[in-house]
């Protein structure tokens, strides 16, 4: 059977399963596991990939990743190579540590993100390694239920789907994950389609269209072009977009700028932080997510974004 084609596009979410070569151990002790997580956090930050959930088992790993820039392969290849070099050097061996091709299932974020995260966190329970998921040290579940961040984890992307705030969201997630275990419900597999998707057929078609559109848009607009287009459409000076002023117009302009620079350009997070005059990378990430919500719920905001995109499409720089 032919291997499924890798589907990549900005904003895609993946359930990654990577196994040891010939089903051999990836980790020999806790030191290996710590080094794996350190490298995972490093490459996620460097490639601007969001780590949502993980579970390290002896001879395979489950990851849940979001790729705002549509660059899964460019993150996974150097990450796995880095760990292979470390592992072989430490244990005096050579050759492959991982199977040459990891599995990457594109996840329907709107309908199956929570289910995949639960599946990953319950893996140690299903494997009968522990009775409760919080007893397993080498998954991200403890970071969720203890309301802590760690290893570059983007918990809010999962928790936001449950509604509520703070500890209320954490309690809801804990009930969602552990409730079935307490009630003795059967372990359920994920709805995998065509060896490459977790979702239904309409999502598969949508993901394929996004993959084509993502390849066309990739690297299309530079930050300067986007700034110029936003300034023109919103009648703002570029200098106003660089300052976190409290006026609604400027705030909207900055959210549109963040969204377009991240979703329709090749601007790095650190470059955005410098341009916008903010201190934290998370400020940009939160701004992008606010813009995505407004695109769905605020017709006026959506129309403004479309006007900026039309301005970019007709820019003489792009001709």
C-alpha positions in Angstrom: 0.0 0.0 0.0 1.3 3.4 -0.9 2.3 5.8 1.9 -0.1 8.7 2.4 1.1 12.1 1.1 2.1 14.5 3.9 -0.6 17.2 4.2 0.8 20.6 5.4 -0.8 24.0 5.7 -0.8 26.9 8.1 -2.8 26.2 11.2 -2.9 22.4 10.8 -3.0 20.2 13.9 -1.4 16.8 13.9 -1.5 13.6 16.0 2.1 12.4 15.6 3.1 8.8 16.4 6.8 8.0 16.2 8.2 4.6 17.0 11.6 3.1 17.7 13.4 1.5 14.8 12.3 -2.2 14.6 10.1 -1.4 17.7 13.2 -1.0 19.8 13.3 1.3 22.8 13.6 5.1 22.2 14.3 5.7 25.9 16.5 3.6 28.2 16.0 5.8 31.3 14.6 9.0 32.6 17.6 11.0 31.5 16.8 10.1 27.9 13.2 11.2 28.4 14.3 14.5 29.9 16.6 15.1 26.9 13.8 14.2 24.5 11.5 16.8 26.1 14.2 19.4 26.2 14.8 19.0 22.5 11.1 18.9 21.7 10.6 22.2 23.5 13.6 23.8 21.8 12.6 22.8 18.2 8.9 23.7 18.8 10.0 27.2 19.9 12.6 27.6 17.1 10.2 26.4 14.4 7.2 28.2 16.0 5.2 25.0 16.4 2.7 24.7 19.3 3.1 21.6 21.6 -0.4 20.7 22.8 0.0 17.3 24.4 2.5 14.5 24.6 3.0 11.0 26.0 6.4 9.2 26.1 6.2 5.4 26.2 9.1 3.0 26.0 9.3 2.4 22.2 7.0 5.1 20.9 5.8 8.6 21.4 2.5 10.4 20.9 2.5 14.2 20.2 -0.2 16.7 19.5 1.1 19.6 17.5 -0.3 22.8 15.9 1.7 24.3 13.1 0.7 28.0 12.5 3.3 28.2 9.7 2.5 24.8 8.1 6.0 23.5 8.7 5.7 20.1 10.4 8.4 18.4 8.3 10.9 21.3 8.9 10.4 20.9 12.6 10.3 17.1 12.9 13.3 16.3 10.8 16.0 18.3 12.7 14.3 17.5 16.0 14.5 13.7 15.5 18.0 14.0 14.1 19.1 15.9 17.1 17.8 13.3 19.5 19.2 10.4 17.4 22.7 12.0 17.6 22.3 12.4 21.4 21.0 8.9 22.0 23.7 7.2 19.9 26.5 9.2 21.5 25.3 8.5 25.0 24.7 4.8 24.5 27.7 4.1 22.3 25.7 2.9 19.3 25.0 3.9 15.7 22.2 3.8 13.2 18.5 4.7 13.3 16.7 5.4 16.6 13.3 6.1 15.0 11.4 4.5 12.2 12.3 6.5 9.1 8.7 7.8 8.6 6.6 9.0 11.6 2.9 8.9 11.3 1.2 12.3 11.1 -2.6 12.4 11.2 -4.2 15.8 10.4 -6.8 16.5 13.1 -10.1 18.2 12.7 -9.4 20.9 15.3 -13.0 22.0 15.7 -14.5 18.5 16.3 -11.7 16.1 17.5 -9.0 18.1 19.2 -10.2 17.3 22.7 -10.8 13.7 21.9 -7.2 13.3 20.5 -5.7 15.0 23.6 -7.7 12.6 25.8 -6.6 9.6 23.8 -3.0 10.6 24.2 -3.3 11.2 28.0 -5.1 8.0 28.5 -2.6 5.9 26.6 -0.7 4.8 29.8 -4.0 3.7 31.3 -4.9 1.7 28.1 -1.5 0.1 28.2 -2.1 -0.8 31.9 1.0 1.1 33.0 -1.0 3.0 35.5 -4.6 3.1 36.8 -5.0 6.9 36.5 -3.5 9.2 33.9 -2.0 11.6 36.5 0.1 8.8 37.9 2.1 8.6 34.7 5.1 11.0 34.9 6.0 11.2 31.2 2.9 12.7 29.7 1.6 16.3 29.7 -1.4 15.4 31.7 0.0 16.5 35.1 0.7 19.9 33.6 -3.0 20.2 32.7 -4.6 19.0 35.9 -2.1 20.7 38.2 -2.8 24.0 36.4 0.9 24.5 35.5 2.8 25.3 32.4 6.0 23.5 31.4 8.1 22.3 28.5 6.6 25.0 26.2 3.1 23.5 26.5 0.3 25.5 24.9 -2.5 24.2 27.2 -4.8 27.1 26.4 -5.5 25.9 22.9 -7.1 22.7 24.4 -8.6 24.2 27.5 -10.3 27.1 25.5 -12.6 24.5 23.9 -14.1 23.7 27.2 -15.2 27.2 28.2 -14.9 28.8 31.6 -11.8 30.3 33.1 -8.8 29.3 35.1 -9.4 26.3 37.4 -12.9 25.8 36.1 -11.5 24.9 32.7 -8.9 22.6 34.3 -11.7 20.8 36.3 -13.7 20.4 33.1 -10.8 18.9 31.3 -10.0 16.5 34.1 -13.6 15.3 34.2 -13.5 14.9 30.4 -10.4 12.8 30.5 -10.9 10.8 33.7 -14.7 10.6 33.7 -14.8 7.6 31.3 -12.2 5.8 33.3 -14.1 6.1 36.5 -17.3 4.9 34.8 -15.5 1.9 33.3 -16.2 3.0 29.7 -14.5 1.0 26.9 -11.3 2.4 25.4 -12.2 4.0 22.1 -10.0 4.4 19.0 -9.8 7.5 16.9 -11.7 7.9 13.6 -8.8 7.7 11.2 -9.6 8.2 7.5 -7.3 7.4 4.5 -4.3 6.7 6.9 -3.8 10.5 7.3 -6.8 12.2 8.8 -8.7 12.2 12.1 -12.2 13.5 11.3 -14.9 13.1 8.7 -14.9 13.3 4.9 -15.9 17.0 4.7 -12.8 17.8 6.8 -10.6 15.7 4.5 -11.7 17.8 1.5 -11.3 21.0 3.4 -7.8 20.1 4.6 -6.7 19.2 1.1 -7.9 22.6 -0.2 -6.0 24.4 2.6 -2.9 22.5 1.7 -3.0 23.8 -1.8 -3.9 27.3 -0.7 -1.1 27.2 1.9 1.5 26.2 -0.6 0.4 29.1 -2.9 0.4 31.7 0.0 3.6 30.6 1.7 6.1 33.3 1.8 3.9 35.6 -0.3 3.9 38.7 1.8 6.7 40.5 3.7 6.0 42.3 7.0 6.6 45.7 5.3 4.0 45.0 2.7 1.4 43.9 5.3 2.1 47.0 7.4 1.6 49.2 4.3 -1.7 47.5 3.4 -3.1 47.7 6.9 -2.1 51.3 7.2 -3.8 52.2 3.9 -7.1 50.3 4.5 -7.4 51.6 8.1 -6.1 55.1 7.6 -3.4 54.6 10.2 0.3 55.6 10.2 2.8 52.7 10.3 4.2 54.3 13.5 0.7 53.9 15.2 0.8 50.2 14.5 4.1 49.9 16.3 2.8 51.3 19.6 0.3 49.5 21.8 -2.1 52.4 22.0 -5.4 51.9 23.7 -7.6 53.2 21.0 -10.0 50.6 19.5 -8.9 51.4 15.9 -5.2 50.9 16.6 -5.8 47.7 18.6 -7.9 46.3 15.7 -5.2 47.3 13.2 -2.5 45.5 15.3 -4.6 42.4 15.6 -5.1 42.3 11.8 -1.4 42.9 11.3 -0.5 40.0 13.7 -3.0 37.7 12.0 -1.9 38.4 8.4 1.8 38.4 9.3 1.5 35.0 10.9 -1.0 33.3 8.6 -0.2 34.9 5.3 3.5 35.8 5.6 6.8 34.4 6.8 7.3 36.8 9.7 8.9 35.2 12.7 7.5 35.7 16.2 10.6 37.5 17.5 10.4 39.9 14.5 6.7 40.6 15.4 7.6 41.2 19.1 10.2 43.7 18.1 8.0 45.5 15.6 5.0 45.7 17.9 7.1 46.8 20.9 5.8 44.1 23.3 7.8 42.0 25.7 6.3 38.5 25.3 5.9 36.2 22.3 2.6 35.1 23.8 1.2 38.6 23.2 1.4 37.9 19.4 0.0 34.4 19.7 -3.0 35.7 21.8 -3.5 38.5 19.3 -3.7 36.0 16.4 -6.2 33.9 18.2 -8.4 36.9 19.0 -8.3 37.8 15.3 -9.4 34.3 14.4 -12.3 34.5 16.7 -13.3 37.9 15.4 -13.1 36.6 11.8 -15.8 34.1 12.7 -18.0 36.4 14.8 -17.4 40.0 13.7 -18.6 40.7 10.1 -17.0 44.2 10.1 -13.7 42.8 11.2 -13.8 40.1 8.6 -14.6 42.6 5.8 -11.6 44.8 6.9 -9.3 41.8 6.7 -10.6 41.0 3.2 -10.0 44.6 2.1 -6.4 44.3 3.3 -5.9 41.0 1.5 -7.3 42.6 -1.7 -4.9 45.5 -1.3 -2.0 43.0 -0.9 -3.1 41.0 -3.9 -3.0 44.1 -6.1 0.2 45.5 -4.6 2.7 46.5 -7.3 5.4 44.8 -5.2 3.7 41.5 -5.9 3.1 42.1 -9.6 
